[in-house]
Amino acid sequence: MRNLRLSYVILLLLSPLFVQAQKTMSLDEAIMVALDNNYSLKISRNDEVIAGNNVTLAPFLPTLTGTGRQSQTNNRSESSSAGADKTLTNLYTAGVTMNWRLFDGFGMFTDYSRQQELLAMSSQRVKINVESLIMRVCSEYYNIIVQQKRMESALTSLSLSKSRYENAEEKYLLGVISGLELQQARIDLNADSSAVLSQQETVVSAYIRLTNLLNAGHEINFNINDTIILAPEIDVDSLRARTLQFNNQLILSRQGERLSEYDLQSVRADRYPTLNFSTGYNFSRNEFPWQADSYNQTKGLNWGFNMSWNIFSGFETNRRISNAKIEAESSRLAYLDIENEILSELDLLYNTYRNNNIVADFETQSAEVARASLEIAMERYRLGSLSGLEFREYQNNYLNAINRRLTALYQAKISEIGLRLLAGELTE
């Protein structure tokens, strides 16, 4: 009855995970849900829209301004000789003015190119946020697979410990074994039961983290039924070449270099004159109801060119150009620093990836051997040619081999995805 009650408790604790999770979700589906729901990514896309709105032809186009005014003056004057006198005056004015900058040392072209570069950088930041989110989703997705596989092995171990305890109980009642061996079987059964409950908590926590990452509410309404499959080994030379060309961080850094060049060109534009064209039409009317000539009206068109040239600014322009050159050089050095850092990260990650692949092969073989040995040990234990402690050692070897294999597979897969992230393949 105690064993039955224990099995019932474990089944009751595991049921929320498997009863509520009705829909099986694939990795591609998880990534799409995360990309659609992630708030940080939506903010990045809004910033991209703003940057797109800032790319405008306004610097090349004229400005048109309209003005209008109406005023009335009502005066009362008095004198001892003439008495009181009232005067009323109405004033109406209207005008339209157009200003057009024709030349500013190519500053308007530089500003337009600079806004285009800012838009490209904003789009690049969206790509970086996308690949970071994809990396996190993959990590949590494969972690759930690993933890579920560990749950399966923990349940297998629990089933074996339960069979072993029942077998030991029968032998104890028959007087074949001592009470000490029965108690040890009970201790091992309790340990495996606790391990299952602990692993169940780990699995549910992994689902909660992925659900939060997907921003899909607070209920676990999906399950994952998948395996970890390693891709064929990646060639490091082609990976390095792709990283130099397509790595999104490097692309963003190169865009920062170009932005610094545009800033330098913008400052250099101050050395050139500016030429503006303006034209307008003005209308003015004064009304004097108290005079014989009751109004005075003027109207007409005007136009002209205006040129200005900052001939001397106390060497201020030279100072700004010098600083812009230094900032451009700093941007170039920053790119070289990022490039060196990313290539170093690539080498380290590739070394981890290659070793994990080798370890995964070894541990897969070890897990198969450990499973076969466990089956043999179980049969020998039932026949009485193997003690409970010796069987427990085979059981622990099996669990350790499974866990090592799962760890190696997970680390190899995450390293593989990390390499593809460095090569810019996650956002292709």
C-alpha positions as CSV (number, residue, x, y, z in Angstrom):
1,M,0.0,0.0,0.0
2,R,2.9,2.4,0.8
3,N,4.3,1.8,-2.7
4,L,0.9,2.3,-4.3
5,R,0.4,5.5,-2.4
6,L,3.9,6.8,-3.4
7,S,3.2,6.0,-7.1
8,Y,-0.1,7.9,-6.8
9,V,1.5,11.0,-5.3
10,I,4.1,11.1,-8.0
11,L,1.5,10.7,-10.8
12,L,-0.6,13.4,-9.2
13,L,2.3,15.8,-9.1
14,L,3.3,15.1,-12.7
15,S,-0.3,15.4,-14.1
16,P,-0.5,19.2,-14.3
17,L,2.4,19.3,-16.8
18,F,1.0,16.6,-19.1
19,V,-2.8,17.3,-18.7
20,Q,-2.7,21.0,-19.5
21,A,-0.1,20.8,-22.3
22,Q,-2.4,19.8,-25.2
23,K,-0.6,21.3,-28.2
24,T,2.8,20.1,-29.3
25,M,5.0,23.0,-30.3
26,S,8.0,22.8,-32.6
27,L,11.1,25.0,-32.4
28,D,10.1,27.0,-35.5
29,E,6.7,27.7,-34.0
30,A,8.2,28.7,-30.7
31,I,10.5,31.1,-32.5
32,M,7.7,32.7,-34.5
33,V,5.6,33.2,-31.4
34,A,8.5,34.8,-29.6
35,L,9.2,37.1,-32.5
36,D,5.5,38.2,-32.7
37,N,5.1,38.8,-29.0
38,N,8.4,40.0,-27.6
39,Y,8.0,43.6,-26.3
40,S,11.6,44.6,-26.6
41,L,11.6,43.5,-30.2
42,K,8.5,45.6,-30.8
43,I,10.2,48.6,-29.3
44,S,13.2,48.1,-31.6
45,R,10.9,47.9,-34.6
46,N,9.2,51.1,-33.5
47,D,12.7,52.8,-33.4
48,E,13.3,51.5,-36.9
49,V,10.0,53.1,-38.1
50,I,11.1,56.4,-36.5
51,A,14.5,56.2,-38.2
52,G,12.7,55.5,-41.5
53,N,10.5,58.6,-41.0
54,N,13.6,60.7,-40.5
55,V,14.9,59.8,-44.0
56,T,13.2,62.7,-45.9
57,L,13.8,65.0,-48.8
58,A,13.0,68.0,-46.7
59,P,16.6,69.4,-46.8
60,F,16.4,69.6,-50.6
61,L,13.0,71.2,-50.8
62,P,11.9,74.8,-50.3
63,T,9.9,76.0,-47.4
64,L,6.7,78.0,-48.0
65,T,5.3,80.3,-45.3
66,G,2.1,82.2,-45.3
67,T,1.3,85.2,-43.0
68,G,-1.8,87.3,-42.4
69,R,-2.8,90.1,-40.0
70,Q,-5.8,92.3,-39.3
71,S,-5.8,95.2,-36.8
72,Q,-8.0,98.2,-36.0
73,T,-7.1,101.4,-34.4
74,N,-9.8,103.6,-32.8
75,N,-8.6,106.9,-31.4
76,R,-10.4,109.8,-29.8
77,S,-8.7,113.2,-29.6
78,E,-10.0,116.3,-27.8
79,S,-8.9,120.0,-27.8
80,S,-10.3,123.2,-26.4
81,S,-10.7,124.7,-29.9
82,A,-11.9,121.8,-32.0
83,G,-13.7,119.7,-29.5
84,A,-13.7,115.9,-29.7
85,D,-12.7,114.0,-32.8
86,K,-12.7,110.2,-33.5
87,T,-10.6,108.4,-36.0
88,L,-10.9,104.7,-37.1
89,T,-8.2,102.8,-39.1
90,N,-8.3,99.2,-40.4
91,L,-5.1,97.4,-41.4
92,Y,-5.1,94.2,-43.5
93,T,-1.8,92.4,-44.5
94,A,-1.2,89.1,-46.1
95,G,1.9,87.4,-47.7
96,V,3.4,84.2,-48.9
97,T,7.2,83.7,-48.7
98,M,9.3,80.8,-50.2
99,N,12.9,80.1,-49.1
100,W,15.1,77.6,-50.8
101,R,18.6,76.7,-49.9
102,L,20.4,76.0,-53.2
103,F,23.9,75.2,-51.8
104,D,25.3,74.7,-48.4
105,G,28.7,73.0,-49.0
106,F,26.9,69.7,-49.8
107,G,25.7,69.5,-46.2
108,M,22.1,68.6,-47.3
109,F,23.4,65.6,-49.2
110,T,25.5,64.5,-46.3
111,D,22.5,64.9,-43.9
112,Y,20.4,62.8,-46.2
113,S,23.0,60.0,-46.4
114,R,23.5,60.2,-42.6
115,Q,19.8,59.6,-42.0
116,Q,19.9,56.7,-44.4
117,E,22.8,55.2,-42.5
118,L,21.0,55.7,-39.2
119,L,18.0,53.8,-40.7
120,A,20.3,51.0,-41.7
121,M,21.8,50.9,-38.2
122,S,18.4,50.8,-36.6
123,S,17.4,47.9,-38.9
124,Q,20.7,46.2,-38.0
125,R,19.8,46.5,-34.3
126,V,16.5,44.8,-34.9
127,K,18.4,41.9,-36.5
128,I,20.7,41.7,-33.5
129,N,17.7,41.7,-31.1
130,V,16.0,39.0,-33.3
131,E,19.0,36.7,-33.3
132,S,19.5,37.2,-29.6
133,L,15.9,36.2,-29.0
134,I,16.2,33.2,-31.3
135,M,19.3,32.1,-29.4
136,R,17.4,32.3,-26.0
137,V,14.4,30.5,-27.4
138,C,16.6,27.7,-28.7
139,S,18.4,27.4,-25.4
140,E,15.2,27.1,-23.4
141,Y,13.6,24.8,-26.0
142,Y,16.5,22.3,-26.0
143,N,16.8,22.6,-22.2
144,I,13.2,21.3,-21.9
145,I,14.1,18.4,-24.2
146,V,17.1,17.5,-22.0
147,Q,15.1,17.9,-18.7
148,Q,12.3,15.7,-20.1
149,K,14.8,13.0,-21.1
150,R,16.2,13.2,-17.6
151,M,12.7,12.8,-16.3
152,E,12.3,9.6,-18.4
153,S,15.6,8.1,-17.0
154,A,14.6,9.1,-13.5
155,L,11.2,7.4,-13.9
156,T,13.0,4.3,-15.3
157,S,15.3,4.3,-12.3
158,L,12.3,4.7,-10.0
159,S,10.5,1.8,-11.6
160,L,13.6,-0.4,-11.2
161,S,14.0,0.6,-7.6
162,K,10.4,-0.2,-7.0
163,S,10.8,-3.6,-8.5
164,R,13.9,-4.2,-6.5
165,Y,12.2,-3.2,-3.3
166,E,9.2,-5.5,-4.0
167,N,11.7,-8.3,-4.8
168,A,13.6,-7.6,-1.6
169,E,10.4,-7.6,0.4
170,E,9.4,-11.0,-0.9
171,K,12.9,-12.4,-0.2
172,Y,12.9,-10.9,3.3
173,L,9.5,-12.5,4.1
174,L,10.9,-15.8,2.8
175,G,14.0,-15.4,5.0
176,V,16.4,-15.3,2.1
177,I,17.9,-11.8,2.8
178,S,18.3,-9.7,6.0
179,G,16.3,-6.7,7.0
180,L,19.3,-4.5,6.4
181,E,19.3,-5.2,2.6
182,L,15.5,-4.5,2.6
183,Q,16.0,-1.2,4.4
184,Q,18.7,-0.3,1.9
185,A,16.3,-1.0,-1.0
186,R,13.8,1.2,0.7
187,I,16.3,4.0,1.1
188,D,17.2,3.8,-2.6
189,L,13.5,3.8,-3.6
190,N,12.9,6.9,-1.5
191,A,16.0,8.6,-3.1
192,D,14.7,7.9,-6.6
193,S,11.2,9.1,-5.7
194,S,12.7,12.4,-4.4
195,A,14.8,12.6,-7.6
196,V,11.7,12.3,-9.7
197,L,9.9,15.0,-7.8
198,S,12.9,17.3,-8.0
199,Q,13.2,16.6,-11.8
200,Q,9.5,17.3,-12.2
201,E,10.1,20.7,-10.6
202,T,13.0,21.3,-13.0
203,V,10.9,20.4,-16.1
204,V,8.0,22.7,-15.0
205,S,10.4,25.5,-14.3
206,A,11.9,25.1,-17.8
207,Y,8.4,25.3,-19.3
208,I,7.6,28.4,-17.3
209,R,10.8,30.1,-18.5
210,L,10.0,29.3,-22.2
211,T,6.4,30.4,-21.7
212,N,7.6,33.7,-20.3
213,L,10.0,34.1,-23.2
214,L,7.2,33.5,-25.7
215,N,5.1,36.1,-23.8
216,A,2.2,33.6,-24.2
217,G,0.5,34.1,-20.9
218,H,0.9,32.4,-17.6
219,E,-0.6,29.0,-18.4
220,I,1.5,26.2,-19.9
221,N,-0.7,25.3,-22.9
222,F,1.8,23.4,-25.0
223,N,4.2,20.6,-24.7
224,I,7.5,19.7,-26.5
225,N,8.1,16.3,-28.0
226,D,11.4,16.5,-29.9
227,T,14.9,15.3,-29.9
228,I,18.3,16.9,-30.2
229,I,19.9,16.2,-33.6
230,L,23.4,17.5,-34.3
231,A,24.1,18.9,-37.7
232,P,27.1,17.8,-39.7
233,E,30.4,19.3,-38.5
234,I,30.9,22.9,-39.6
235,D,34.1,23.9,-41.5
236,V,35.9,26.5,-39.4
237,D,37.4,28.3,-42.4
238,S,34.1,28.9,-44.1
239,L,32.6,29.8,-40.8
240,R,35.3,32.5,-40.2
241,A,34.8,33.9,-43.7
242,R,31.0,34.2,-43.2
243,T,31.5,35.7,-39.8
244,L,33.7,38.5,-41.2
245,Q,31.1,39.2,-43.9
246,F,27.7,38.6,-42.3
247,N,28.2,38.9,-38.5
248,N,25.5,41.5,-37.4
249,Q,27.7,43.1,-34.8
250,L,30.5,43.7,-37.3
251,I,28.0,45.0,-39.8
252,L,26.7,47.5,-37.2
253,S,30.2,48.5,-36.4
254,R,31.0,49.1,-40.1
255,Q,27.9,51.3,-40.3
256,G,29.2,53.2,-37.3
257,E,32.4,53.9,-39.2
258,R,30.4,55.3,-42.2
259,L,28.3,57.4,-39.8
260,S,31.5,59.0,-38.4
261,E,32.6,59.8,-42.0
262,Y,29.3,61.5,-42.6
263,D,29.7,63.5,-39.4
264,L,33.2,64.6,-40.7
265,Q,31.7,65.7,-44.0
266,S,29.0,67.6,-42.3
267,V,31.5,69.7,-40.3
268,R,33.6,70.3,-43.4
269,A,30.5,71.8,-45.1
270,D,30.9,74.8,-42.8
271,R,33.9,75.9,-44.8
272,Y,31.8,76.5,-47.9
273,P,29.4,79.4,-48.5
274,T,25.6,79.0,-48.4
275,L,23.3,80.3,-51.2
276,N,19.6,80.8,-50.6
277,F,16.9,81.9,-53.0
278,S,13.7,83.6,-51.6
279,T,10.6,85.0,-53.2
280,G,7.3,86.1,-52.0
281,Y,4.0,88.0,-52.6
282,N,2.8,90.6,-50.1
283,F,-0.5,92.4,-49.8
284,S,-1.3,95.4,-47.5
285,R,-4.4,97.6,-47.2
286,N,-5.1,100.5,-44.9
287,E,-8.7,101.8,-44.6
288,F,-9.5,105.3,-43.3
289,P,-13.3,105.6,-43.3
290,W,-13.1,109.2,-41.9
291,Q,-11.1,110.6,-44.8
292,A,-12.0,111.3,-48.4
293,D,-9.4,108.9,-49.6
294,S,-10.8,106.0,-47.7
295,Y,-8.0,103.4,-48.2
296,N,-4.4,102.8,-49.2
297,Q,-3.4,99.5,-50.8
298,T,-0.1,97.9,-51.9
299,K,0.7,94.5,-53.4
300,G,3.5,92.9,-55.3
301,L,6.0,90.2,-55.9
302,N,9.6,90.1,-54.6
303,W,12.5,87.8,-55.0
304,G,16.2,87.6,-54.6
305,F,19.4,85.6,-53.7
306,N,21.3,85.6,-50.4
307,M,24.8,84.3,-49.9
308,S,26.7,84.0,-46.6
309,W,30.2,82.7,-45.9
310,N,31.8,82.2,-42.6
311,I,35.2,83.5,-43.4
312,F,36.7,83.3,-39.9
313,S,35.2,81.7,-36.8
314,G,38.1,81.9,-34.4
315,F,39.4,78.5,-35.6
316,E,36.2,76.9,-34.4
317,T,35.6,75.1,-37.7
318,N,39.2,73.7,-37.6
319,R,38.6,72.4,-34.0
320,R,35.4,70.7,-35.0
321,I,37.0,69.1,-38.1
322,S,39.9,67.9,-36.0
323,N,37.6,66.3,-33.4
324,A,35.5,64.7,-36.1
325,K,38.6,63.1,-37.7
326,I,39.6,61.7,-34.3
327,E,36.1,60.3,-33.8
328,A,36.2,58.7,-37.2
329,E,39.6,57.1,-36.3
330,S,38.1,55.9,-33.0
331,S,35.2,54.3,-34.9
332,R,37.7,52.4,-37.1
333,L,39.6,51.2,-34.1
334,A,36.4,50.2,-32.4
335,Y,35.6,48.0,-35.4
336,L,39.0,46.4,-35.3
337,D,38.5,45.7,-31.6
338,I,35.1,44.1,-32.1
339,E,36.4,42.1,-35.1
340,N,39.2,40.7,-33.0
341,E,36.9,39.9,-30.1
342,I,34.3,38.1,-32.3
343,L,37.0,36.1,-34.1
344,S,38.4,35.1,-30.7
345,E,34.9,34.1,-29.5
346,L,34.5,32.1,-32.7
347,D,37.7,30.1,-32.1
348,L,36.7,29.4,-28.4
349,L,33.2,28.4,-29.3
350,Y,34.3,26.2,-32.2
351,N,36.8,24.4,-29.9
352,T,33.9,23.8,-27.5
353,Y,31.6,22.7,-30.3
354,R,34.1,20.2,-31.7
355,N,34.9,18.7,-28.3
356,N,31.3,18.5,-27.3
357,N,30.5,16.6,-30.5
358,I,33.3,14.1,-29.8
359,V,32.1,13.8,-26.1
360,A,28.5,13.3,-27.3
361,D,29.6,10.4,-29.5
362,F,31.5,8.8,-26.6
363,E,28.7,9.3,-24.1
364,T,26.1,7.9,-26.5
365,Q,28.1,4.7,-26.7
366,S,28.5,4.7,-22.9
367,A,24.8,5.2,-22.4
368,E,24.0,2.2,-24.7
369,V,26.6,0.0,-22.9
370,A,25.3,1.2,-19.5
371,R,21.7,0.4,-20.5
372,A,22.6,-3.1,-21.7
373,S,24.6,-3.7,-18.5
374,L,21.7,-2.6,-16.4
375,E,19.3,-5.0,-18.1
376,I,21.8,-7.9,-17.5
377,A,22.3,-6.7,-13.9
378,M,18.5,-6.7,-13.3
379,E,18.2,-10.2,-14.5
380,R,21.1,-11.4,-12.3
381,Y,19.5,-9.6,-9.3
382,R,16.3,-11.4,-9.9
383,L,18.1,-14.7,-10.0
384,G,19.9,-13.9,-6.8
385,S,23.4,-13.8,-8.2
386,L,23.8,-10.1,-7.7
387,S,23.4,-8.2,-4.4
388,G,21.2,-5.1,-4.1
389,L,24.2,-2.8,-3.5
390,E,25.9,-4.2,-6.7
391,F,22.7,-3.7,-8.7
392,R,22.4,-0.1,-7.3
393,E,25.9,0.6,-8.7
394,Y,24.8,-0.5,-12.2
395,Q,21.7,1.6,-11.8
396,N,23.7,4.7,-10.9
397,N,26.1,4.1,-13.7
398,Y,23.2,4.1,-16.1
399,L,21.8,7.3,-14.7
400,N,25.2,9.0,-14.8
401,A,25.8,7.9,-18.4
402,I,22.4,9.2,-19.6
403,N,23.0,12.6,-17.8
404,R,26.5,12.9,-19.3
405,R,25.2,12.2,-22.8
406,L,22.3,14.7,-22.4
407,T,24.7,17.4,-21.2
408,A,27.1,16.8,-24.0
409,L,24.3,16.8,-26.6
410,Y,22.9,20.1,-25.2
411,Q,26.2,21.8,-25.0
412,A,27.1,20.7,-28.6
413,K,23.7,22.0,-29.9
414,I,24.0,25.3,-28.1
415,S,27.6,25.7,-29.4
416,E,26.4,24.9,-32.9
417,I,23.6,27.6,-32.7
418,G,26.1,30.0,-31.2
419,L,28.4,29.5,-34.2
420,R,25.6,30.1,-36.6
421,L,24.7,33.3,-34.7
422,L,28.3,34.6,-35.1
423,A,28.1,33.8,-38.8
424,G,24.9,35.8,-39.1
425,E,22.9,32.7,-40.2
426,L,20.0,33.0,-37.7
427,T,18.6,36.1,-39.4
428,E,19.0,35.1,-43.0
